[in-house]
Amino acid sequence: MTSIVPDPRSHPISNPIALWRDPHLSARELEVLVAWVKCDSKTQVGMQLYLSIGTVNTHITRIRAKYAAVDRAANTKAALVARALQDGLITLDEL
């Protein structure tokens, strides 16, 4: 007897990144996220992007909220690094 439900193993995944839900970050949020992942501190991000620390914190708060909204919570910097890697925003060589 054949099943009407296809076997998921019979359909290879061509793009594993497509499995992750997109948090729809703005261009500036992406810029802040990548800079923060690569820097040691928010102060350095602010100096590099000409932003106040408060603005950097606001962007990071919004980035975390957007990831949480698509069930990909990132409550720590390490979790945000993982999300950036999963989404192809950075590579391990850039860390």
C-alpha positions as CSV (number, residue, x, y, z in Angstrom):
1,M,0.0,0.0,0.0
2,T,1.4,3.4,-0.9
3,S,1.2,6.4,1.3
4,I,-0.3,9.7,0.1
5,V,2.1,11.5,2.4
6,P,5.5,12.0,0.7
7,D,8.5,10.8,2.5
8,P,10.5,13.9,3.4
9,R,13.8,11.9,3.0
10,S,13.0,11.6,-0.7
11,H,13.3,15.4,-1.2
12,P,16.8,16.6,-0.5
13,I,17.0,20.1,0.9
14,S,18.8,22.3,-1.6
15,N,19.2,25.3,0.6
16,P,19.3,24.6,4.4
17,I,19.3,28.4,5.2
18,A,15.8,28.6,3.7
19,L,14.6,26.5,6.7
20,W,15.1,29.5,9.1
21,R,12.4,32.0,9.3
22,D,13.5,35.5,8.2
23,P,13.3,38.2,10.9
24,H,13.2,40.9,8.2
25,L,15.9,43.1,9.7
26,S,16.4,46.5,8.2
27,A,19.6,47.4,6.4
28,R,20.8,49.4,9.4
29,E,19.9,46.6,11.8
30,L,21.9,44.2,9.7
31,E,24.8,46.6,9.7
32,V,24.7,47.0,13.5
33,L,24.3,43.2,14.1
34,V,27.3,42.4,11.9
35,A,29.4,45.1,13.4
36,W,28.6,44.1,17.0
37,V,29.3,40.4,16.2
38,K,32.8,41.4,14.9
39,C,33.6,44.0,17.6
40,D,34.4,43.6,21.3
41,S,31.9,46.2,22.5
42,K,28.9,48.3,21.7
43,T,31.1,51.4,22.2
44,Q,33.3,50.3,19.3
45,V,30.2,49.7,17.1
46,G,29.0,53.2,17.9
47,M,32.3,54.7,17.0
48,Q,32.6,52.6,13.8
49,L,29.0,53.4,12.6
50,Y,28.8,57.0,14.1
51,L,26.0,56.0,16.5
52,S,25.4,56.7,20.1
53,I,25.5,53.8,22.6
54,G,21.8,54.3,23.2
55,T,21.1,53.9,19.4
56,V,23.2,50.8,19.2
57,N,21.3,49.3,22.2
58,T,18.0,50.2,20.6
59,H,19.0,48.4,17.4
60,I,20.1,45.3,19.2
61,T,16.9,45.3,21.3
62,R,14.9,45.5,18.1
63,I,17.0,42.8,16.4
64,R,16.4,40.5,19.4
65,A,12.6,41.2,19.3
66,K,12.4,40.4,15.6
67,Y,14.3,37.1,16.0
68,A,12.0,36.2,18.9
69,A,8.9,37.1,16.8
70,V,9.9,34.3,14.4
71,D,10.6,31.8,17.1
72,R,14.4,32.2,17.0
73,A,15.1,33.9,20.3
74,A,18.5,35.4,20.7
75,N,18.9,36.6,24.3
76,T,22.7,36.6,24.4
77,K,25.4,37.8,22.1
78,A,26.4,34.2,21.5
79,A,22.9,33.5,20.3
80,L,23.0,36.5,18.0
81,V,26.3,35.2,16.6
82,A,24.6,31.9,15.9
83,R,21.7,33.6,14.1
84,A,24.1,35.7,12.0
85,L,25.9,32.5,11.0
86,Q,22.7,30.6,10.3
87,D,21.4,33.5,8.1
88,G,24.7,33.7,6.2
89,L,25.4,37.3,7.4
90,I,28.9,36.3,8.5
91,T,31.3,33.4,8.2
92,L,33.4,31.7,10.8
93,D,36.5,33.2,9.3
94,E,35.2,36.7,10.0
95,L,34.9,36.1,13.8
